Amino acid sequence: MNINKDIISCCPNFYKIIYFVPYEDDKISDKLIRLYQKYIFKIDINNEEDIESVRQLDKALNKYIDDYTFRKEMQKQIFSLRVRKDAVDMLKEIINYIIKIFDNYEEYTTRVIYISKWI
């Protein structure tokens, strides 16, 4: 089987993400989509850590497309990204930062709902 097909099979939202059409003024979305495409086809399909990071990135960019609030939060936080000069793989650092933003957003926007008992 083709390696690209294996990679795309790990990304259920691949076509939704690459065919997303951002607003004219939105340059960040276009760059994120290009980073996504560049990263997923660069990974080693036999490395489980790479596969998991691709799945996380796929979920994060799907959320980015579907959730306007998350999109604004991502666009705000992406400007605070600082990559070390001695970083071996700059693309991997950027992808890890995007996944970290997604994880933080998921953690802090999920509410715990308590059902109170009325006497």
N, CA, C and O atoms as a MOPAC input file, in Angstrom:
PM7 MOZYME 1SCF
protein

 N      0.84500 1    -1.18300 1     0.00000 1
 C      0.00000 1     0.00000 1     0.00000 1
 C      0.89000 1     1.24600 1     0.00000 1
 O      1.99400 1     1.22700 1     0.54400 1
 N      0.41900 1     2.28800 1    -0.59200 1
 C      1.15100 1     3.53700 1    -0.68200 1
 C      1.29600 1     4.18100 1     0.70500 1
 O      0.35700 1     4.16600 1     1.50100 1
 N      2.46300 1     4.73900 1     0.98600 1
 C      2.71900 1     5.35400 1     2.29400 1
 C      1.80100 1     6.54800 1     2.52000 1
 O      1.31100 1     6.74300 1     3.63200 1
 N      1.55800 1     7.35600 1     1.47700 1
 C      0.67800 1     8.51500 1     1.62100 1
 C     -0.74200 1     8.10200 1     1.98600 1
 O     -1.41400 1     8.79700 1     2.74800 1
 N     -1.20000 1     6.98200 1     1.45100 1
 C     -2.53600 1     6.49600 1     1.80000 1
 C     -2.58100 1     6.06300 1     3.26400 1
 O     -3.58500 1     6.27200 1     3.94500 1
 N     -1.50200 1     5.46300 1     3.74300 1
 C     -1.43400 1     5.08600 1     5.15700 1
 C     -1.48600 1     6.31400 1     6.05100 1
 O     -2.16400 1     6.32000 1     7.07800 1
 N     -0.76800 1     7.34900 1     5.65000 1
 C     -0.74800 1     8.58100 1     6.44000 1
 C     -2.12500 1     9.22700 1     6.44800 1
 O     -2.60600 1     9.65000 1     7.49900 1
 N     -2.76100 1     9.30600 1     5.28800 1
 C     -4.09200 1     9.91500 1     5.20600 1
 C     -5.11400 1     9.10600 1     5.98700 1
 O     -6.07600 1     9.67100 1     6.50600 1
 N     -4.92700 1     7.80400 1     6.08200 1
 C     -5.85400 1     6.98200 1     6.86300 1
 C     -5.77500 1     7.31500 1     8.35900 1
 O     -6.71900 1     7.04800 1     9.10200 1
 N     -4.66200 1     7.89300 1     8.79800 1
 C     -4.52000 1     8.33000 1    10.19500 1
 C     -5.17000 1     9.68100 1    10.43100 1
 O     -5.33100 1    10.10600 1    11.57600 1
 N     -5.54200 1    10.35700 1     9.35700 1
 C     -6.09600 1    11.71100 1     9.44400 1
 C     -7.51700 1    11.72500 1     8.88600 1
 O     -7.69900 1    11.97600 1     7.69500 1
 N     -8.52200 1    11.46300 1     9.71300 1
 C     -9.89000 1    11.40300 1     9.19400 1
 C    -10.40600 1    12.74300 1     8.67100 1
 O    -11.36500 1    12.76900 1     7.89900 1
 N     -9.79400 1    13.84700 1     9.07400 1
 C    -10.25500 1    15.17200 1     8.65600 1
 C     -9.36200 1    15.80000 1     7.59000 1
 O     -9.43000 1    17.00800 1     7.36500 1
 N     -8.53200 1    15.00500 1     6.93700 1
 C     -7.54600 1    15.52700 1     5.99900 1
 C     -8.18000 1    16.38300 1     4.90100 1
 O     -7.77100 1    17.52500 1     4.69200 1
 N     -9.16400 1    15.84300 1     4.20900 1
 C     -9.75800 1    16.56800 1     3.08100 1
 C    -10.53800 1    17.79300 1     3.54200 1
 O    -10.55900 1    18.81500 1     2.85600 1
 N    -11.16900 1    17.69500 1     4.68200 1
 C    -11.88800 1    18.84700 1     5.24700 1
 C    -10.90700 1    19.98700 1     5.53700 1
 O    -11.21500 1    21.15500 1     5.30300 1
 N     -9.73300 1    19.63600 1     6.04500 1
 C     -8.73600 1    20.64500 1     6.41000 1
 C     -8.10100 1    21.26600 1     5.17200 1
 O     -7.99200 1    22.48900 1     5.08400 1
 N     -7.68400 1    20.44700 1     4.22300 1
 C     -6.97300 1    21.02500 1     3.07200 1
 C     -7.90000 1    21.78600 1     2.13100 1
 O     -7.44100 1    22.65400 1     1.38900 1
 N     -9.19200 1    21.47600 1     2.14700 1
 C    -10.13300 1    22.19800 1     1.29700 1
 C    -10.81500 1    23.36100 1     2.01800 1
 O    -11.70200 1    24.00400 1     1.45800 1
 N    -10.40800 1    23.63000 1     3.24500 1
 C    -10.95900 1    24.76700 1     3.98400 1
 C    -10.53100 1    26.06200 1     3.30200 1
 O     -9.35700 1    26.24900 1     2.98200 1
 N    -11.49600 1    26.95300 1     3.08300 1
 C    -11.20800 1    28.23500 1     2.43000 1
 C    -11.34000 1    29.33100 1     3.48400 1
 O    -12.45200 1    29.66300 1     3.89500 1
 N    -10.21100 1    29.89800 1     3.92600 1
 C    -10.27000 1    30.96500 1     4.92500 1
 C    -10.69100 1    32.29200 1     4.28500 1
 O    -10.75300 1    32.42200 1     3.06300 1
 N    -10.97600 1    33.26300 1     5.14300 1
 C    -11.28300 1    34.60200 1     4.65000 1
 C    -10.07400 1    35.17700 1     3.92800 1
 O     -8.95400 1    34.70300 1     4.11400 1
 N    -10.29300 1    36.17900 1     3.11800 1
 C     -9.20100 1    36.77900 1     2.34700 1
 C     -8.10100 1    37.33600 1     3.23200 1
 O     -6.92100 1    37.18800 1     2.91400 1
 N     -8.46200 1    37.96800 1     4.32500 1
 C     -7.48200 1    38.60400 1     5.20600 1
 C     -6.80600 1    37.62100 1     6.15400 1
 O     -5.86100 1    37.98800 1     6.85200 1
 N     -7.27000 1    36.39800 1     6.18800 1
 C     -6.76400 1    35.41400 1     7.14400 1
 C     -5.55600 1    34.67600 1     6.56200 1
 O     -5.71200 1    33.68600 1     5.84600 1
 N     -4.37000 1    35.15800 1     6.87200 1
 C     -3.13700 1    34.53700 1     6.37500 1
 C     -2.68400 1    33.39400 1     7.27900 1
 O     -1.97600 1    32.49400 1     6.82600 1
 N     -3.07900 1    33.41700 1     8.53700 1
 C     -2.63900 1    32.40700 1     9.49400 1
 C     -3.23800 1    31.04500 1     9.16000 1
 O     -2.54800 1    30.02800 1     9.23300 1
 N     -4.51000 1    31.02000 1     8.79400 1
 C     -5.15900 1    29.74300 1     8.46600 1
 C     -4.47800 1    29.07400 1     7.28700 1
 O     -4.25300 1    27.86400 1     7.29500 1
 N     -4.15400 1    29.84900 1     6.29100 1
 C     -3.48200 1    29.30200 1     5.11800 1
 C     -2.12400 1    28.70800 1     5.49100 1
 O     -1.76300 1    27.63100 1     5.01600 1
 N     -1.38600 1    29.40000 1     6.32700 1
 C     -0.06900 1    28.91100 1     6.76000 1
 C     -0.19900 1    27.65800 1     7.62200 1
 O      0.61000 1    26.73800 1     7.49700 1
 N     -1.20100 1    27.60900 1     8.49100 1
 C     -1.40900 1    26.41700 1     9.31800 1
 C     -1.75000 1    25.20000 1     8.45900 1
 O     -1.28400 1    24.09400 1     8.73300 1
 N     -2.54700 1    25.40000 1     7.44200 1
 C     -2.91500 1    24.28800 1     6.56700 1
 C     -1.69700 1    23.79700 1     5.78400 1
 O     -1.52000 1    22.59300 1     5.59500 1
 N     -0.86400 1    24.72400 1     5.33300 1
 C      0.35600 1    24.31400 1     4.62200 1
 C      1.32400 1    23.58700 1     5.55700 1
 O      1.96800 1    22.61700 1     5.15600 1
 N      1.42800 1    24.06100 1     6.81100 1
 C      2.26700 1    23.36500 1     7.79500 1
 C      1.74800 1    21.95300 1     8.04500 1
 O      2.52600 1    21.00400 1     8.14900 1
 N      0.43700 1    21.82500 1     8.13900 1
 C     -0.20700 1    20.52500 1     8.34500 1
 C      0.16800 1    19.55800 1     7.22200 1
 O      0.59500 1    18.43200 1     7.47700 1
 N      0.00400 1    20.01000 1     5.98100 1
 C      0.32000 1    19.14500 1     4.84100 1
 C      1.79900 1    18.78600 1     4.81200 1
 O      2.16200 1    17.63600 1     4.56300 1
 N      2.63200 1    19.75200 1     5.06200 1
 C      4.07300 1    19.51400 1     5.03100 1
 C      4.48100 1    18.52200 1     6.11400 1
 O      5.30300 1    17.63800 1     5.87400 1
 N      3.91000 1    18.66800 1     7.29900 1
 C      4.29200 1    17.82000 1     8.42600 1
 C      3.81200 1    16.38300 1     8.26200 1
 O      4.58100 1    15.44500 1     8.47600 1
 N      2.55200 1    16.20200 1     7.88600 1
 C      2.03700 1    14.82700 1     7.87300 1
 C      2.71800 1    13.96400 1     6.81900 1
 O      2.84500 1    12.75400 1     7.00800 1
 N      3.15500 1    14.55300 1     5.72400 1
 C      3.80800 1    13.74700 1     4.69400 1
 C      5.30900 1    13.61300 1     4.93600 1
 O      6.01400 1    12.96400 1     4.16400 1
 N      5.78800 1    14.22700 1     6.00700 1
 C      7.20200 1    14.14700 1     6.35500 1
 C      7.48200 1    13.08300 1     7.42800 1
 O      8.63100 1    12.68500 1     7.62000 1
 N      6.44500 1    12.63000 1     8.11600 1
 C      6.64900 1    11.72900 1     9.25100 1
 C      7.08700 1    10.33900 1     8.80100 1
 O      6.96500 1     9.95900 1     7.63700 1
 N      7.60500 1     9.60000 1     9.78400 1
 C      7.94400 1     8.19400 1     9.58600 1
 C      6.71900 1     7.38000 1     9.98800 1
 O      6.31500 1     7.39300 1    11.15000 1
 N      6.13300 1     6.67900 1     9.03600 1
 C      4.89800 1     5.93200 1     9.27200 1
 C      5.09700 1     4.79300 1    10.27800 1
 O      4.12300 1     4.30900 1    10.85600 1
 N      6.33200 1     4.36200 1    10.49300 1
 C      6.60800 1     3.27800 1    11.42500 1
 C      6.85100 1     3.75600 1    12.84600 1
 O      6.97000 1     2.94100 1    13.76100 1
 N      6.92500 1     5.05700 1    13.04000 1
 C      7.15200 1     5.63100 1    14.36600 1
 C      5.80000 1     5.96700 1    14.99900 1
 O      5.06600 1     6.82000 1    14.50200 1
 N      5.48500 1     5.28600 1    16.09900 1
 C      4.18200 1     5.46000 1    16.74600 1
 C      4.01100 1     6.87500 1    17.31100 1
 O      2.90100 1     7.40600 1    17.32600 1
 N      5.08500 1     7.47200 1    17.76400 1
 C      5.02000 1     8.83900 1    18.30300 1
 C      4.63800 1     9.83700 1    17.20300 1
 O      3.84500 1    10.74800 1    17.43500 1
 N      5.19800 1     9.66100 1    16.02700 1
 C      4.85400 1    10.52400 1    14.89900 1
 C      3.39700 1    10.35400 1    14.49100 1
 O      2.71400 1    11.33100 1    14.18200 1
 N      2.92900 1     9.12800 1    14.49100 1
 C      1.53400 1     8.85600 1    14.11800 1
 C      0.59000 1     9.52100 1    15.11800 1
 O     -0.42400 1    10.10200 1    14.73200 1
 N      0.92700 1     9.43300 1    16.40000 1
 C      0.07700 1    10.04600 1    17.42200 1
 C      0.06900 1    11.57000 1    17.29300 1
 O     -0.97100 1    12.20200 1    17.47800 1
 N      1.21300 1    12.15800 1    16.98000 1
 C      1.25100 1    13.61100 1    16.82000 1
 C      0.44800 1    14.04000 1    15.58900 1
 O     -0.15900 1    15.11100 1    15.59700 1
 N      0.43500 1    13.23000 1    14.54000 1
 C     -0.37700 1    13.54100 1    13.36500 1
 C     -1.86000 1    13.46800 1    13.70700 1
 O     -2.64400 1    14.30500 1    13.26100 1
 N     -2.24200 1    12.47600 1    14.49100 1
 C     -3.65400 1    12.36800 1    14.90100 1
 C     -4.07200 1    13.56400 1    15.75100 1
 O     -5.16300 1    14.10800 1    15.57900 1
 N     -3.19800 1    13.96600 1    16.66400 1
 C     -3.49000 1    15.13100 1    17.49900 1
 C     -3.58400 1    16.40500 1    16.65800 1
 O     -4.47800 1    17.22600 1    16.86200 1
 N     -2.67100 1    16.56000 1    15.72400 1
 C     -2.68900 1    17.72800 1    14.84700 1
 C     -3.95200 1    17.74400 1    13.99800 1
 O     -4.54100 1    18.80200 1    13.77900 1
 N     -4.36300 1    16.59700 1    13.52900 1
 C     -5.58600 1    16.49500 1    12.74000 1
 C     -6.79800 1    16.93400 1    13.56000 1
 O     -7.65100 1    17.67300 1    13.06700 1
 N     -6.87100 1    16.48100 1    14.80200 1
 C     -7.96900 1    16.88800 1    15.67600 1
 C     -7.91300 1    18.38100 1    15.96000 1
 O     -8.94800 1    19.04800 1    15.98500 1
 N     -6.71400 1    18.91100 1    16.17300 1
 C     -6.56100 1    20.32800 1    16.48600 1
 C     -6.99900 1    21.20300 1    15.31200 1
 O     -7.70700 1    22.19000 1    15.51000 1
 N     -6.59400 1    20.85800 1    14.11800 1
 C     -6.98200 1    21.68100 1    12.97100 1
 C     -8.44900 1    21.49300 1    12.60100 1
 O     -9.06900 1    22.40200 1    12.04900 1
 N     -9.00200 1    20.34300 1    12.89400 1
 C    -10.44000 1    20.16500 1    12.70400 1
 C    -11.19800 1    21.08400 1    13.66300 1
 O    -12.17800 1    21.72000 1    13.27600 1
 N    -10.74500 1    21.14800 1    14.89600 1
 C    -11.35100 1    22.05900 1    15.87600 1
 C    -11.16700 1    23.50800 1    15.43200 1
 O    -12.06800 1    24.33000 1    15.59800 1
 N    -10.00800 1    23.81700 1    14.87300 1
 C     -9.71000 1    25.15700 1    14.37700 1
 C    -10.71700 1    25.56600 1    13.29800 1
 O    -11.16100 1    26.71300 1    13.26300 1
 N    -11.06800 1    24.64500 1    12.43700 1
 C    -12.02000 1    24.93900 1    11.36300 1
 C    -13.44100 1    25.05700 1    11.90300 1
 O    -14.18600 1    25.94700 1    11.49100 1
 N    -13.81900 1    24.18300 1    12.80500 1
 C    -15.20000 1    24.12700 1    13.29200 1
 C    -15.53300 1    25.16000 1    14.36200 1
 O    -16.67600 1    25.60900 1    14.44100 1
 N    -14.57900 1    25.54000 1    15.17100 1
 C    -14.84100 1    26.36800 1    16.34800 1
 C    -14.22400 1    27.75500 1    16.17400 1
 O    -13.00400 1    27.91600 1    16.19700 1
 N    -15.09100 1    28.74800 1    16.00000 1
 C    -14.63600 1    30.11700 1    15.78300 1
 C    -13.85300 1    30.64300 1    16.98500 1
 O    -12.86400 1    31.35300 1    16.80600 1
 N    -14.26800 1    30.31600 1    18.18400 1
 C    -13.58500 1    30.77300 1    19.39500 1
 C    -12.17600 1    30.19200 1    19.47700 1
 O    -11.22700 1    30.89700 1    19.82200 1
 N    -12.04500 1    28.91600 1    19.16100 1
 C    -10.72100 1    28.30300 1    19.16900 1
 C     -9.83500 1    28.90500 1    18.08100 1
 O     -8.63500 1    29.08800 1    18.28600 1
 N    -10.41800 1    29.21000 1    16.94100 1
 C     -9.64800 1    29.81900 1    15.85400 1
 C     -9.06300 1    31.16100 1    16.29200 1
 O     -7.89500 1    31.44800 1    16.03000 1
 N     -9.86700 1    31.97000 1    16.95100 1
 C     -9.37500 1    33.26600 1    17.43700 1
 C     -8.31100 1    33.08000 1    18.50800 1
 O     -7.32300 1    33.81400 1    18.53800 1
 N     -8.50500 1    32.10900 1    19.38000 1
 C     -7.52100 1    31.83300 1    20.43400 1
 C     -6.20000 1    31.35600 1    19.83100 1
 O     -5.12900 1    31.78300 1    20.26200 1
 N     -6.27700 1    30.48700 1    18.85000 1
 C     -5.07100 1    29.98700 1    18.18600 1
 C     -4.34000 1    31.12100 1    17.48300 1
 O     -3.11600 1    31.22100 1    17.56900 1
 N     -5.07900 1    31.96800 1    16.79100 1
 C     -4.44900 1    33.07700 1    16.07400 1
 C     -3.79100 1    34.05400 1    17.04200 1
 O     -2.77100 1    34.66400 1    16.71900 1
 N     -4.37100 1    34.19800 1    18.21700 1
 C     -3.78500 1    35.08600 1    19.21600 1
 C     -2.52400 1    34.47300 1    19.82300 1
 O     -1.52500 1    35.16800 1    20.00800 1
 N     -2.56400 1    33.18500 1    20.13000 1
 C     -1.44300 1    32.54600 1    20.81300 1
 C     -0.29200 1    32.15700 1    19.89000 1
 O      0.84100 1    32.00200 1    20.34500 1
 N     -0.57100 1    32.00000 1    18.61500 1
 C      0.48100 1    31.55700 1    17.69800 1
 C      1.56700 1    32.62200 1    17.56900 1
 O      2.70900 1    32.31000 1    17.23000 1
 N      1.21400 1    33.87200 1    17.83700 1
 C      2.20900 1    34.93800 1    17.75500 1
 C      3.18100 1    34.91500 1    18.91900 1
 O      4.23700 1    35.54500 1    18.85000 1
 N      2.85000 1    34.20700 1    19.98100 1
 C      3.76000 1    34.11700 1    21.12700 1
 C      4.71300 1    32.92700 1    21.01400 1
 O      5.46000 1    32.63500 1    21.94800 1
 N      4.68500 1    32.24900 1    19.87900 1
 C      5.56600 1    31.10200 1    19.65200 1
 C      7.01500 1    31.55200 1    19.54900 1
 O      7.34700 1    32.45800 1    18.78400 1
 N      7.86300 1    30.91400 1    20.32200 1
 C      9.30400 1    31.15700 1    20.27000 1
 C      9.99100 1    29.81200 1    20.08100 1
 O      9.83900 1    28.90800 1    20.90300 1
 N     10.74100 1    29.68500 1    19.00300 1
 C     11.47300 1    28.45900 1    18.71800 1
 C     12.94100 1    28.71000 1    19.03800 1
 O     13.50900 1    29.72500 1    18.63500 1
 N     13.54500 1    27.78400 1    19.76100 1
 C     14.96100 1    27.92000 1    20.12300 1
 C     15.83700 1    27.88700 1    18.87600 1
 O     15.51400 1    27.24100 1    17.87900 1
 N     16.92900 1    28.58700 1    18.96000 1
 C     17.84800 1    28.62100 1    17.81700 1
 C     18.51700 1    27.26900 1    17.58500 1
 O     18.88400 1    26.94300 1    16.45600 1
 N     18.67700 1    26.48900 1    18.64200 1
 C     19.34100 1    25.20100 1    18.51200 1
 C     18.35800 1    24.04300 1    18.25800 1
 O     18.72300 1    22.87500 1    18.39400 1
 N     17.12800 1    24.37100 1    17.89300 1
 C     16.12700 1    23.33400 1    17.62800 1
 C     16.52100 1    22.53100 1    16.39200 1
 O     16.88300 1    23.09200 1    15.35700 1
 N     16.44300 1    21.21600 1    16.51900 1
 C     16.83100 1    20.33000 1    15.42700 1
 C     15.77300 1    20.35400 1    14.32100 1
 O     16.09800 1    20.49900 1    13.14300 1
 N     14.52200 1    20.21200 1    14.70900 1
 C     13.42600 1    20.17600 1    13.74400 1
 C     12.44200 1    21.29500 1    14.07400 1
 O     11.60400 1    21.15500 1    14.96400 1
 N     12.55200 1    22.39400 1    13.35600 1
 C     11.73400 1    23.55900 1    13.63200 1
 C     10.25200 1    23.28000 1    13.37200 1
 O      9.39300 1    23.75500 1    14.11500 1
 N      9.95400 1    22.52300 1    12.33600 1
 C      8.57400 1    22.18800 1    12.00900 1
 C      7.92700 1    21.39500 1    13.13700 1
 O      6.77800 1    21.65000 1    13.49700 1
 N      8.65400 1    20.44400 1    13.69000 1
 C      8.14200 1    19.63200 1    14.80200 1
 C      7.85900 1    20.49700 1    16.02600 1
 O      6.87000 1    20.27600 1    16.72500 1
 N      8.72100 1    21.48000 1    16.29200 1
 C      8.52000 1    22.40300 1    17.41300 1
 C      7.22800 1    23.20100 1    17.22900 1
 O      6.46200 1    23.37400 1    18.17600 1
 N      6.99400 1    23.67700 1    16.02800 1
 C      5.78200 1    24.45500 1    15.74700 1
 C      4.54400 1    23.58000 1    15.90500 1
 O      3.54900 1    24.00900 1    16.48900 1
 N      4.60200 1    22.36700 1    15.39100 1
 C      3.46600 1    21.43600 1    15.48700 1
 C      3.18300 1    21.09700 1    16.95200 1
 O      2.02300 1    21.05500 1    17.36200 1
 N      4.22200 1    20.85800 1    17.73500 1
 C      4.03400 1    20.57700 1    19.16400 1
 C      3.38400 1    21.75500 1    19.88200 1
 O      2.57600 1    21.56300 1    20.79000 1
 N      3.73300 1    22.96300 1    19.47900 1
 C      3.13700 1    24.15000 1    20.08600 1
 C      1.65200 1    24.24900 1    19.73000 1
 O      0.83400 1    24.60100 1    20.58100 1
 N      1.30200 1    23.94400 1    18.48800 1
 C     -0.10200 1    23.96600 1    18.06900 1
 C     -0.90300 1    22.92800 1    18.86000 1
 O     -2.01800 1    23.20600 1    19.30300 1
 N     -0.34100 1    21.74800 1    19.03400 1
 C     -1.01600 1    20.69900 1    19.80500 1
 C     -1.15900 1    21.11500 1    21.26400 1
 O     -2.17800 1    20.83400 1    21.89600 1
 N     -0.15100 1    21.77800 1    21.79500 1
 C     -0.20800 1    22.25700 1    23.17800 1
 C     -1.31800 1    23.29700 1    23.35300 1
 O     -2.03300 1    23.27100 1    24.35500 1
 N     -1.46900 1    24.20600 1    22.39300 1
 C     -2.55100 1    25.19500 1    22.44200 1
 C     -3.89600 1    24.48500 1    22.42400 1
 O     -4.80100 1    24.84800 1    23.17500 1
 N     -4.03100 1    23.47500 1    21.57200 1
 C     -5.27400 1    22.71000 1    21.47800 1
 C     -5.59000 1    21.99600 1    22.78900 1
 O     -6.72600 1    22.03200 1    23.26200 1
 N     -4.58400 1    21.35000 1    23.37200 1
 C     -4.79300 1    20.63600 1    24.63500 1
 C     -5.21000 1    21.59000 1    25.75500 1
 O     -6.10800 1    21.28400 1    26.54100 1
 N     -4.55400 1    22.74100 1    25.81900 1
 C     -4.91400 1    23.73100 1    26.84100 1
 C     -6.33100 1    24.24000 1    26.63200 1
 O     -7.07600 1    24.41100 1    27.59600 1
 N     -6.70300 1    24.47800 1    25.41000 1
 C     -8.05800 1    24.96000 1    25.11300 1
 C     -9.09600 1    23.91600 1    25.51000 1
 O    -10.11300 1    24.24200 1    26.12200 1
 N     -8.83200 1    22.66100 1    25.15600 1
 C     -9.76000 1    21.58700 1    25.50100 1
 C     -9.90100 1    21.44000 1    27.01600 1
 O    -10.99800 1    21.21800 1    27.52900 1
 N     -8.79000 1    21.56500 1    27.71500 1
 C     -8.80900 1    21.39400 1    29.16500 1
 C     -9.56000 1    22.51400 1    29.86100 1
 O    -10.31900 1    22.26000 1    30.79700 1
 N     -9.36200 1    23.73800 1    29.42500 1
 C     -9.94800 1    24.86900 1    30.13000 1
 C    -11.34200 1    25.24300 1    29.66900 1
 O    -12.03400 1    25.97700 1    30.37400 1
 N    -11.77800 1    24.77100 1    28.52100 1
 C    -13.13200 1    25.09700 1    28.08600 1
 C    -14.13100 1    24.01100 1    28.45100 1
 O    -15.33900 1    24.23400 1    28.37100 1
 N    -13.65400 1    22.85900 1    28.84300 1
 C    -14.55800 1    21.80700 1    29.26900 1
 C    -14.98400 1    22.10500 1    30.70300 1
 O    -14.16400 1    22.17500 1    31.61800 1
 N    -16.27600 1    22.27600 1    30.86200 1
 C    -16.78800 1    22.62700 1    32.17900 1
 C    -17.20400 1    21.37700 1    32.95000 1
 O    -17.63800 1    20.37700 1    32.37800 1
 N    -17.05700 1    21.47000 1    34.23500 1
 C    -17.58500 1    20.43600 1    35.10400 1
 C    -18.92500 1    20.94300 1    35.60000 1
 O    -19.01200 1    21.99800 1    36.22800 1
 N    -19.95800 1    20.18600 1    35.31100 1
 C    -21.30600 1    20.60900 1    35.68300 1
 C    -21.75100 1    19.80000 1    36.89800 1
 O    -21.76800 1    18.56900 1    36.88800 1
 N    -22.10100 1    20.52700 1    37.91900 1
 C    -22.59300 1    19.90400 1    39.13500 1
 C    -24.11600 1    20.01700 1    39.14400 1
 O    -24.68400 1    21.06700 1    38.84100 1
 N    -24.74500 1    18.92600 1    39.49300 1
 C    -26.20400 1    18.94800 1    39.63600 1
 C    -26.50300 1    19.11800 1    41.10400 1
 O    -26.23200 1    18.24500 1    41.92800 1
 N    -27.06100 1    20.25100 1    41.40300 1
 C    -27.35000 1    20.50800 1    42.81300 1
 C    -28.70700 1    19.91200 1    43.16100 1
 O    -29.57700 1    19.74300 1    42.30600 1
 N    -28.85500 1    19.60800 1    44.41500 1
 C    -30.09400 1    19.01700 1    44.87700 1
 C    -30.86400 1    20.07900 1    45.64000 1
 O    -30.36400 1    20.65000 1    46.60900 1
 N    -32.05400 1    20.33100 1    45.20500 1
 C    -32.88600 1    21.32700 1    45.86700 1
 C    -33.69400 1    20.66100 1    46.98000 1
 O    -34.27300 1    19.58700 1    46.82100 1
 N    -33.69900 1    21.32600 1    48.05900 1
 C    -34.43800 1    20.76600 1    49.20300 1
 C    -35.82100 1    21.35700 1    49.25600 1
 O    -36.60300 1    21.01800 1    50.14400 1

